[in-house]
Amino acid sequence: MYFYYVNFPDGENELCKMEIRHLFGIDLKEKYFFYEDYVDVNRSPYVKYSIKIDAEDCDIKNLAEKIKTMELSYDNYKVQYISLFERMDLNKKHFVESIIGSAIKGKVAIHDPLIKIGVIDFENKWIVGQLLRNEGVWHIHDKKPVQYCNSLTSRVSRALVNIAVGKNLNLKVVDPCCGIGTVVLEALSMGIDIKGYDINYKVVKGARENLNFFNYPDAIKRSDIKDINEHFDAAIVDLPYGVLSVTTKKIQEDIIKHTARLAKRAVFVTLEDMKDSIEKYNFKILDKCQLRKAKFIRFITLAELNEYCY
């Protein structure tokens, strides 16, 4: 059993919950949850850490005795107490780390430990186990050389990829309006087979420069969506807003129409609720949320074709 803790910036709570639904199959009620299997904590930008539970008890002293009985052993480890809801009490921290640390067999490493053992208490329960922290690997993409202010952030893009593919990293994905390539970067970093396209020559040049900067394969080409002939398992479509290219409602609906031809499952990002337009092309809405930044709202819609017919 694993314990997961999540956190999110203002305006991204709905997106976080939607991602957790499709990555873990859980309807998130609190900022933590338990799950039977391990999902790499680096997959989600919102999962901050996980604890692989070795033991639990309602009393810290009983927990220490249980650890001794189990003969729990780690080498080059360090115990870390994590306070979920209260301001950290240093006396409590030192007591907890001392009593649990002395119960574990093996060599302690205060500096540069190979393994961290997490201890948390909540709901009258103590749990202990190996602590696995999210390394925030997507942050490296924040330093891409070519950027546009209206692009999706690396964090949001990573969440969209997870919503599109769920646990299955073997799906074939397309981003037919890839812009500067933020979604493509996140998918490639997770080992996902993705291709990106955009109609704008200048944007494609910048996107390819970004891929090359991080030594990713050249997965982006210049193309109109109507000229893409491959079939994919999933699509991630950030519909054009008219900033880098001219757009109209008809152009947006044409993109949705061609998305239905390319993939049976799609995540749409729009500046208004386009439910009717999405359903018009035989898509069934599976999930949706709103992404807020100040007064700016993006609508995130996950849809799947009723029948793969286009």
N, C-alpha and C positions, 0 to 999 in steps of 0.2 A: 504494500500500500504506500502511496505517495501523498505528501501534503504539498499543495501549490499555493503560492501567494502572488496576487496580481496588484498592479497599480496603474493609473492612467492620468494623463493631463486633463485639465478642464476641457469639456467639449468632446472628449473621445470615449466617454463611459459607454455609450451605446455601441460604438464600434468594437470596443474591448469585449463586451458581452456577446456580441454577434460572432466574433472570432472564436471565443471560448466554446460557443455552441457547436461550431463546425469543426473545431480542432479536437475537442474533448467530448462533445455530446452532452454538455452540462449547461443547465440554465443557471447562470451565476447570480447568487443572492447576496453574497458577502464578497470581501476582497480575498477570500481563500476558499479552497475546496479540497476534497480528498478524491483520489483517482487510483484505480487498481494498477494501471500500467504507467510506465515512464515515457513521457513525450519530451524530447530534447527541449530544455528550458530556453535554448537560443532560438527555437522556432518562432515563438511569440514575442513581440516587443513589449507586451504587457505582463507576462509572467516574469516576476523578479527573481524568484528562487523556488527550489523544490527541496523537500526533505524525504529521503528514502527511509521510512519509519522502521527502526530496529526494535524499539520498545516504547510502551506508553503506560502511564499509571496516573491516578488522581493525586498521588503524593510524591514529592520530589525524592524523599528519602527511600520510599519504597521502590521508586524507579531506579535509584542507584543500586539497591540490593538486587533488583531484577537483572540489571546489567552485569553484576558480578556473577550471578547464577548462570547467566547465558554465556559467560566468559567472552563477552564482546571484545574483539581485539582489532586495533588499527595501528599502523606504524606511521611515524611522521605526521601526527594528527594534532589538531588544536580544537578545543571545544569553544563554541560561540553561542552565548545566550542571546536570543532575539525577542525583544519586547514588542508584541503586535499592537497593543492598544494603549499602553501607558508610556509616559516619559521614562526613559531608562534610569533605573535606580542602580547606581554603581555598586552599592553594598550587596544588593540582591544578585547582580550580575556576577560579582566575584564569588559569592557563595555557590550559586548554581554551577558555574564553570568549574569550581574546585571540587564539589561533591561528585559531579558527573565525570570529570576528568580522572579523578582518583579511582573510579570504578571500572574504567576501561583499561584493558591490557594493551601494552605496546609502548612505543617510544613517542613522547610528546615533543612537538616542534613549535615553540612559541613564534618563531620567525620563519616565514616561508614554508608553512606546512604543505604537505602534498594533499592532505585530506582535511576538510573541516567538518566537524560534527556539530550540527545545529540542535539547539534545545529551545523549545517554545512552550508557553503555557497559555491556555485559553479554555473557556467553558469548563473550568474545574478539572482540566486534564493537562498532563505534561507529556510531550512526545520528544523522542531523541532519534537521531539518525544522520546519515551522511548528507551534508549540505551542498547543494549544487546551485550555484548562482548564475544568472543570466549575464553573459559577458558583453551584451549590447553590441554584437558584431555589426549590426546595420549602421552604427554611427560612423563607420569608416566611409560609407557612401555619402555622408553629409559633406564630405570634402571633394566631391566630384568637381572637375574643372569647369564644366559648363552647366549653368543653372538658370532657371527662370522662376520668378517670384510666384507665379500661379501654379507651379508644379505641385504634385502631391509630395508630402514629406516621405522620407525613407521609412519612418515608423508606420505611417498609414499604409504605404505601399506594401509593406511586409504583411500587415494584417489582411489586406485585400487578397494577397496570394494565398494565405492560409485559409481564408473563407472559400476561395475558389477550389482548392485541391483537398482541403481537409487533411487527413493523415497520410493520404496517398501521394508520395513524392514522385511517383512514376508516371503521373499523368502528363500528357502533351498539351501545352498551354500556348495561347496566342494573345498578344496585346496589339490589336489592329490600329490603335490610335496612341502609339507609345510615347509621343512627345520626346522629352529629353532622356527617357529610358529608365526612370526611377523604378517602375514595377519590374522591368526586365532585370535590372541589377539585383533586386531582392530575390527574384525567382532563381537566377543563376547562382546566387550565393548559397541557396539551399539545395543546389544540385538538380533543379527542375529543368526539364527540356522545354524551353520557351523560345518563341520567335516574336520579334517586335516589328511593327510596320508603322510608317507615318507618311502622309502625302506631301509634307513640307520638306524640301531638299535641305534647307538650312538647319532645321531641327534634327533631321536624320544625321547630318554631319556631326552635330554636337553630341547626339546620343551615342554614336559610334566612337567618338573621342572619349566619352565617359567609360564605355566598355573597355576600350584599349588601356585607359589609365589604370584600371584595376585588373588588367590581364585576363579579362573574360573573353570568350570566343565572340566573333563578330556575328551576333544573332539578330541584328537590326538591318532592315532594308527599306528603301523608299518604295512605297506602293499605295495605291488607293485600295481601300478595303474590298471594293467590287472586283478587283483583279487578283485577289488572293484565292487560290484554288485548293489549298490543303484543307484537311479536316483535323480538328483538334478535340481534345476531351473537355477543355474549358477555355473560356475567354474572359479577359479582364478589360473592360472598356470604359475609359474615362472620356465621355463624350465631349467634343470640342465646344469651347465657350465663346468662340469668336475673337479670342485674343491674338493667337498666332495665325489663325486662318479664318476666313469668312465662314459663318455657319448660319443655318436657318433651321426651323422645325423640320422641314422636309429632309434636309441633309442629316439631321440627327436620327430621324426615323429610318432613313435609308441605311444608316450605319447599324441600327438595331436589326433591320431586315437581313442585312448581310451577315451579321453576327449569328443569326439563327441558321444561316447556311453553313457557317464555319464550325460551330460548336453546339453541343446539346445543353451545355451548362455555362452560365455567364454571370459575372458580377458587373453591374452597371454603376457608374458614378455620374451623377447629373446635378444640375443646379436647381432643378425643380422636380417635383414628384411626377415621373413619367410612367406611372403604372399602366395607364391606358395604352400608351404607345408600345410598351413592352409586351403587354398581353395581346395586342393587335397582331403580333407575329408569332402567335401560338406558344408564347412563353407562359409558364405558370410561376407566380411569385412564391418563392420558398421562404424568404426572410428579407428583412429590410431594417435600416436604421438611419439616423441622421448624424452627420459629423459637423460639429459646430466650432467656429473660430471667430470670436467676437460676434458680429451680426451676419457673418458669412456662413451659409449652410450648404453642405453637400448631401445629397441623398444617395445612399448605398443600397442597391437592390440586388439580391441573389435570385436568379431565375433559372428554370430548367424547361426545356421543350416538352410539351405534352407528347409530341411525336417528332422524331428527327426527320422532317419532311422538306425543309427548304434547300 
